[in-house]
Amino acid sequence: MELIHPGERLDDLQLAGMRILQKEAGFRFGMDAVLLADFARVEARDTVADFGTGTGILPVLLRGRGKGKTIHAFEIQEDMAEMASRTMALNGLEDCVTVHAMPVEQALTVLEPCSVDAIICNPPYGTPGTTLQNPSDTLRLARHQTEEGLKAWLITAFRLLKGKGRLAMVYPAPRMLELMQLMEQAHLTPKRFRLIYPMAHKAANLVLVEAVKDAKPMLHPEPPLIVYEPDGSMTPELKRIYHME
């Protein structure tokens, strides 16, 4: 199998020798995936599902941190799923990470109900009508999702998770209330959140949220995560997350 195709590049993640394939002119992972991988409570023994894996960045980051024994990554775009599979081969992860080229809503066709310990999800943030649609199908699918689509993902998460199983997501901070309400409607209780600020003097732009299946309502805010210092350098917390300290 040819592991690197024309129009792709191979990036070194500077984490346990892990590398990732990305399209030179397509969707590429961002900081939000790195922050989510750090935030998610995933144990080394866990069975994990990744909803909308894209490039496959989250499974690679989790395995680079020694998290997750078995990971099932779901991606609706066949070309992205195929590239993510090659990324797993490049990192020797074929035995522990399986990429499924199918919609998240079909996950129960390959996994048993109540069989997953943790789910990670970096969903498309855009809502039609609130952001400009990208003319590229790959970018459009990676960045836009309807409310009904998100509801379907959360219902699937509830069905897959074991009792007390965990769902970790990253989402736009202004839409945190909407996300938590949808989680509760799917019987997933928001338990933990962390707001992300680009700088200390700016408003939060992202939020990390953990919901737990069959849990009592009690929300635990975590310390804010400030990304950059006033001079534009990385904060000590961001350096810790990127394993730079």
C-alpha positions in Angstrom: 0.0 0.0 0.0 1.3 3.4 -1.0 1.2 5.3 2.3 1.6 8.9 1.0 -0.4 10.0 -2.0 0.1 13.0 -4.2 -1.3 16.2 -2.7 -0.6 15.0 0.9 2.0 15.9 3.4 3.3 14.0 6.4 3.6 16.0 9.6 5.6 15.1 12.7 3.4 15.6 15.8 6.4 15.8 18.2 4.7 13.2 20.4 6.1 9.7 20.9 7.2 9.7 17.3 3.7 10.0 16.0 3.0 11.4 12.5 -0.1 12.3 10.6 -1.1 12.6 6.9 -2.9 15.7 5.8 -4.1 17.1 2.5 -2.0 20.0 1.4 -5.2 21.8 0.1 -7.8 20.4 2.4 -9.0 20.3 5.9 -6.2 20.1 8.5 -6.5 19.6 12.3 -6.2 22.6 14.6 -5.4 23.4 18.2 -8.9 22.4 19.3 -8.1 18.7 18.7 -5.0 18.9 20.8 -6.9 20.6 23.7 -9.6 18.0 23.5 -7.1 15.1 23.6 -5.7 16.6 26.8 -9.1 17.3 28.4 -10.7 13.9 27.7 -10.7 11.4 30.6 -9.5 8.3 28.7 -7.8 5.5 30.6 -5.2 3.1 29.0 -7.6 0.2 29.2 -10.6 2.0 27.7 -12.6 1.2 24.5 -13.0 4.5 22.8 -15.0 5.9 19.9 -14.1 9.0 17.9 -17.0 10.7 16.2 -16.0 12.5 13.0 -12.3 11.6 13.1 -11.3 13.6 9.9 -7.6 13.2 9.6 -7.5 10.7 12.5 -5.7 13.2 14.7 -7.6 12.4 18.0 -6.8 8.6 18.0 -3.2 9.4 17.2 -2.9 12.0 20.0 -4.6 9.6 22.5 -2.3 6.7 21.6 0.7 9.0 21.8 -0.4 9.8 25.4 -0.9 6.1 26.2 -4.7 6.5 26.3 -7.2 4.0 24.9 -6.7 0.3 24.4 -9.0 0.0 21.4 -10.2 3.0 19.4 -13.0 3.1 16.7 -12.8 6.2 14.6 -15.9 7.1 12.4 -15.6 9.3 9.3 -18.3 9.8 6.7 -16.0 11.0 3.9 -14.4 8.0 2.3 -11.3 9.7 1.1 -10.6 11.1 4.6 -11.3 7.8 6.2 -8.9 6.1 3.8 -6.2 8.6 4.5 -6.7 8.3 8.3 -6.3 4.5 7.9 -3.0 5.1 6.2 -2.0 7.4 9.1 -2.7 4.5 11.5 -0.5 2.2 9.4 2.3 4.7 9.3 2.3 4.8 13.2 1.9 1.1 13.6 -1.6 1.5 15.2 -3.6 -0.8 12.9 -4.1 -3.3 15.8 -5.6 -0.8 18.2 -7.3 1.8 15.9 -10.0 0.9 13.4 -11.2 3.6 11.0 -14.8 3.1 9.8 -15.8 4.9 6.6 -19.5 5.4 7.7 -21.7 8.0 9.3 -21.6 8.2 13.1 -25.3 7.3 13.2 -24.4 3.8 11.8 -21.9 3.1 14.6 -24.2 0.5 16.2 -23.9 -1.6 13.1 -20.2 -2.4 14.0 -20.2 -1.8 17.8 -22.5 -3.4 20.5 -24.7 -1.1 22.6 -23.2 -0.1 25.9 -19.7 -1.3 24.9 -17.7 1.9 24.9 -16.0 3.5 27.9 -15.4 7.0 26.4 -16.3 9.0 23.3 -14.4 11.9 21.9 -15.9 14.3 19.5 -14.7 17.4 17.7 -17.8 18.1 15.7 -18.3 20.6 12.8 -19.0 23.9 14.5 -20.7 25.8 11.7 -24.5 26.0 11.7 -26.1 26.6 8.2 -27.2 30.2 8.0 -24.7 31.5 10.5 -21.4 30.8 8.7 -20.4 31.0 5.0 -20.6 27.6 3.3 -17.3 26.5 1.9 -17.4 25.5 -1.8 -15.1 22.5 -1.2 -17.2 19.5 -0.2 -14.4 18.3 2.1 -14.1 21.6 3.9 -17.9 22.1 4.0 -18.5 18.7 5.6 -15.7 19.2 8.1 -17.0 22.6 9.3 -20.8 22.5 9.1 -23.4 20.4 10.9 -27.1 20.8 11.4 -28.7 20.7 14.9 -30.5 17.5 13.9 -27.1 16.0 13.0 -25.6 16.9 16.4 -28.7 15.5 18.2 -28.3 12.2 16.2 -24.6 12.0 17.3 -25.5 12.5 20.9 -28.3 9.8 20.8 -25.7 7.4 19.2 -23.3 8.3 22.0 -25.8 7.5 24.7 -26.6 4.1 23.1 -22.9 3.2 22.7 -21.7 4.2 26.2 -21.6 2.0 29.2 -23.1 3.2 32.4 -21.1 6.2 33.7 -19.4 6.3 30.3 -17.9 9.7 29.3 -18.4 11.9 26.3 -15.8 14.7 25.8 -16.4 17.5 23.2 -15.0 20.8 22.1 -17.5 23.5 20.9 -17.8 27.2 20.4 -18.1 28.9 23.8 -21.1 31.1 22.8 -23.1 27.9 22.0 -22.2 26.1 25.3 -25.7 26.3 26.7 -27.2 24.9 23.5 -24.7 22.0 23.6 -25.4 21.2 27.2 -29.2 21.3 26.6 -28.8 18.9 23.7 -26.7 16.6 25.9 -29.3 16.5 28.6 -32.0 15.7 26.0 -29.9 12.7 25.0 -29.7 11.7 28.7 -26.0 12.6 28.9 -25.4 14.8 32.0 -22.9 17.7 31.6 -20.4 17.2 34.4 -17.2 19.2 33.7 -16.3 22.1 31.5 -13.3 24.3 30.7 -13.5 27.6 28.8 -10.7 28.5 26.4 -9.6 32.1 26.0 -7.3 33.2 23.2 -5.8 35.8 25.6 -6.7 36.8 29.1 -8.3 40.1 28.0 -10.4 38.5 25.3 -13.7 36.6 25.5 -13.7 32.8 25.5 -14.1 31.3 22.0 -14.2 27.6 22.8 -15.3 25.3 25.6 -14.4 21.8 26.5 -17.3 19.8 27.9 -17.6 16.3 29.4 -20.9 14.6 29.8 -21.5 11.3 31.7 -24.2 8.7 31.0 -26.5 7.9 34.0 -24.9 10.6 36.2 -26.5 12.9 38.8 -26.6 16.6 37.8 -23.7 18.5 39.2 -21.5 20.8 37.0 -17.8 21.2 37.8 -16.1 24.2 36.2 -12.4 23.8 35.6 -9.8 26.6 35.6 -9.8 28.7 32.4 -7.3 27.8 29.7 -5.6 30.9 28.3 -3.8 30.2 25.1 -1.4 33.1 24.5 0.4 35.7 26.6 0.0 39.4 25.8 3.2 39.2 23.7 1.8 36.3 21.6 3.9 33.6 23.2 2.3 30.4 24.5 1.2 30.3 28.1 2.8 27.7 30.4 -0.4 25.7 30.4 -0.5 25.5 26.6 3.2 24.5 26.6 2.3 21.7 29.1 -0.5 20.5 26.8 1.9 20.5 23.8 4.5 18.7 25.9 6.9 21.6 25.5 7.9 21.8 29.2 
